[in-house]
Amino acid sequence: MEALIILVTFLSMEFMAWFTHKFVMHGFLWYLHKDHHQVEPGFFEKNDAFFLIFAIPSAYCYITGLMFHDFRLYIGIGISLYGFAYFVVHEIIIHQRFKMFTHLNNHYVRAIRRAHKIHHKHLGKYRGENFGMLIVPLKYWKDPSTSK
């Protein structure tokens, strides 16, 4: 049962990431996300604050789950695992902020990079697309070099 809670939470986080990215990051917290689309000098971005924002519910679930020995611990683990996957995919594989896995070139990585590139072609907070992270729309799985 614990593994199921972790899995369902992990999968639910893709929707939460999409929703938050579309309506919060490209909405009322655009001032934190803007420097991710309009790159400024330096390693850190204001956008990095979202890692802390997402860590709060995870930490809450860890603490209360351990205090009361209940399901919240497994929700916290699911959120943490999604956060780790997001970090690896977004920060390391896509944006290569850390020079690891720089030569990955499989079908999934190419699709996710294409989708993310389309997301970043919009420099403003409006007219964006592809707000999710790990689930890639089918049209990006097609290799553009083989399309007519």
Secondary structure, DSSP 8 states (H G I E B T S, - for coil): -HHHHHHHHHHHHHHHHHHHIIIIIIIITHHHHHHHHS--SSS--GGGHHHHHHHHHHHHHHHHHHHHTSTHHHHHHHHHHHHHHHIIIIIIIIS-SS-SSTT---HHHHHHHHHHHHHHT--SSSS-----SSS--GGGTS-GGG--
